[in-house]
Every structure is written in structure tokens, then in C-alpha cells.
Amino acid sequence: MSINKNLVGLSMIIMLLIIVVSFLVISFGYFNTKEISLLTSRCNEIGGKAILEIHNNFTSSYSFECKE
């Protein structure tokens, strides 16, 4: 009986951890997209040409340049 209670507790902790990590990954991607969108729109407002280079899709690292 004790083994079943421990297994249920462990599975609940693992599920909660999966949900938290999923939420963090999704929110990081959302805010990264918003940041790139803001940079691009500001560059277009001043009449520049946005140059975006994504270095790594997993870490979402990128470089941005606005050439006038």
C-alpha cells in the first residue's frame, strides 16, 4: 500500500513539473516573438530595413540590425 501512495505522489510531482516547464517554454517563446515584432515595427517606422538572423531555434538567440 505504501508503494502505491509513493508512486502516486511521485507521478503528481512529475506531472506538475512538466506543466510548469511547458508553461515557461511557451511564455518565453511568446515574449521573444513579441520582442522581435516590436523591434521590426520600430525599425519600419523610421524607414529602416530590419535584418534578423536567428542563430539557434532552441535557445531563441538572434541578432537584429536596423539599417537606414
C-alpha positions as CSV (number, residue, x, y, z in Angstrom):
1,M,0.0,0.0,0.0
2,S,2.8,2.4,0.9
3,I,4.4,1.8,-2.5
4,N,1.2,2.9,-4.3
5,K,1.0,6.1,-2.3
6,N,4.6,6.9,-3.0
7,L,4.1,6.2,-6.7
8,V,1.1,8.4,-6.9
9,G,2.9,11.2,-5.1
10,L,5.9,10.9,-7.4
11,S,3.8,10.9,-10.5
12,M,1.9,14.0,-9.3
13,I,5.2,15.8,-8.8
14,I,6.4,14.8,-12.2
15,M,3.2,16.0,-13.9
16,L,3.4,19.3,-12.1
17,L,7.0,19.7,-13.2
18,I,6.0,19.0,-16.8
19,I,3.2,21.6,-16.7
20,V,5.5,24.3,-15.2
21,V,8.3,23.7,-17.7
22,S,5.8,23.7,-20.6
23,F,4.3,27.0,-19.4
24,L,7.8,28.6,-19.1
25,V,8.8,27.4,-22.6
26,I,5.6,28.7,-24.1
27,S,5.7,32.0,-22.4
28,F,9.4,32.5,-23.3
29,G,8.6,31.9,-26.9
30,Y,5.7,34.3,-26.8
31,F,7.6,37.1,-25.3
32,N,10.6,36.5,-27.7
33,T,8.2,36.8,-30.6
34,K,6.7,40.0,-29.2
35,E,10.2,41.5,-28.8
36,I,11.2,40.7,-32.4
37,S,7.9,42.1,-33.6
38,L,8.4,45.3,-31.7
39,L,12.0,45.7,-33.0
40,T,10.9,45.2,-36.6
41,S,7.9,47.6,-36.4
42,R,10.1,50.3,-34.8
43,C,12.7,49.8,-37.5
44,N,10.0,50.1,-40.2
45,E,8.6,53.3,-38.5
46,I,11.9,55.1,-39.0
47,G,12.2,53.9,-42.6
48,G,14.9,51.3,-42.0
49,K,15.3,47.8,-43.2
50,A,15.2,45.1,-40.5
51,I,17.8,42.4,-40.7
52,L,17.1,39.5,-38.4
53,E,19.3,36.5,-38.0
54,I,18.2,33.6,-35.8
55,H,21.3,31.7,-34.5
56,N,19.6,28.9,-32.6
57,N,15.9,28.0,-32.6
58,F,16.2,26.0,-29.4
59,T,17.6,28.9,-27.3
60,S,15.9,31.6,-29.4
61,S,19.1,33.5,-29.7
62,Y,19.1,36.1,-32.5
63,S,20.8,39.2,-33.7
64,F,18.9,42.2,-35.0
65,E,20.0,45.2,-37.0
66,C,18.1,48.1,-38.4
67,K,19.8,49.6,-41.5
68,E,18.6,53.0,-42.6
